């Protein structure tokens, strides 16, 4: 007799919990998404209309003028190209470098392995810090040089260890038989190891690519005086920071734009923000699984 | 005697041979790793050597042996500089607030996600809440300024809707720490649940069944099964976060700051950036970096020692 009563009581409590939980989650979704949608709507809304306020997630007076202004007058298209180039070359070279070192580390007979492992691990815990790195980059003439985007972050101990852990879990017989057949280490690495490591390599490629795309600091500190090497993030940063204080670049854009159309600095900022995040938004839903996999992999082993 | 000598020679020769043989066998492994090891040496180890700058009056362009050594001069100047203490307070203030919120809320969020019954909704929540993690701080700062602006920013519109006066959020120094910490929470909250969610899924479902049979409701199951199940992960991450209290970086402060709130935004790294590179006082800037690293190490070892005392295990 008692049992059903308890059960009913339990389920009504559970139901309230579920309802409250769903409401909290929905609120979190709104808080996360609304800012993006608001910026998106503003970037497609006519400047003169945006000034009146009240734009939420849909443009009221649709226009492409904000984007056209950026493409016509700014150095944004060039910065976009530099961002694409650094992301492409940065990711490919870093991936090749890290997986080669990881392969060497995963070979049990490699004499150098015992020294190499701690040599890399130390870099995870100790770093020189801002000033020594700055002086080094200056001394080796990487200032105002495209290579400063590629070389310093190329060999990353954390990624090497992630790939090595993955390689260690593959059956050793695969490589022994290839070795019997006379394949050298490079052939084994390229023909057997790389295809087998696709999942972990995909994850790491994504991590590197996102970091390359999103960083602004190296441009700011090493290439600030060379506009040809400016990246999208850095251009956006300059425009946002200037406009926050006085009228800077964004006003210049707007003034240039006045000739044909009235565009406000604010709308320009919104449009550049959208251009900056679009590549990530486009690839993100398809690749989300890889990110999560990598995150847990790194967390468990690292 | 002679025979022994010859024997030794022979053995030496053999050793040499096997050593050479080995090198030959592994030549590809060396070719594949040594160039990159050299790069690690250049980009990670030489800067560590650069700590010596903190004890010099470093002048650009002079070779190392011609720099003049000044002992602890920079450290003494630093400890007498009020700005250093401001930077220290800002760093600790923001990182403690960040630890408090940025640590507890993802745990609660992970548990709530785990309790969601509708599979598709659960996936949607995860996918969307991870998204801001992949957006740069430049973009996030722009969004934060937009959301908090006094002309048509949504937050101020909400305030006005409820009859309040619009607030100039970004021009109030006393609000800056909170804005940094909340922006960080908005960006990383979802992403930081991943590790806890992974730990939650590793809990044996039989434990939940047993608790259910014993009549434990939702809350009691969370309290008595889920939380103890992930407590190890929580503690390890907590110790590591304490070690990282000093290294909160400067990206968010740099991007979110403006002239009005600069005093509250100056964290140790920014202090080093502004005075070390901006004012070309390289030795002084390096000294700030060294002080920061030493403080971090002390924190990490203290946290680890406390952890060891409690559990008998070490995180590092």
Interface residues (C-beta under 8 A of the other chain):
Chain A: X6 X10 X13 X14 X17 X18 X21 X22 X24 X25 X28 X29 X31 X32 X33 X34 X35 X36 X38 X39 X42 X50 X53 X54 X55 X56 X97 X98 X100 X101 X103 X104 X105 X107 X109 X110 X111 X112 X116 X119 X120 X123 X126 X127 X128 X129 X130 X131 X132 X133 X134 X135 X136 X138 X140 X151 X152 X154 X155 X157 X184 X185 X186 X189 X210 X213 X214 X215 X216 X217 X221 X233 X236 X237 X240 X241 X244 X245 X269 X270 X273 X276 X277 X280 X281 X284 X285 X288 X291 X292 X295 X296 X299 X300
Chain B: X22 X23 X25 X26 X28 X29 X30 X31 X32 X33 X36 X37 X39 X40 X42 X43 X44 X45 X46 X47 X48 X49 X50 X51 X53 X58 X60 X109 X112 X113 X115 X116 X117 X121 X124 X125 X127 X128 X129 X130 X131 X132 X134 X135 X136 X137 X138 X139 X141 X142 X143 X145 X146 X147 X151 X152 X154 X157 X170 X186 X189 X190 X191 X194 X195 X198 X215 X217 X218 X219 X251 X255 X258 X259 X269 X272 X273 X276 X277 X282 X285 X286 X289 X290 X292 X293
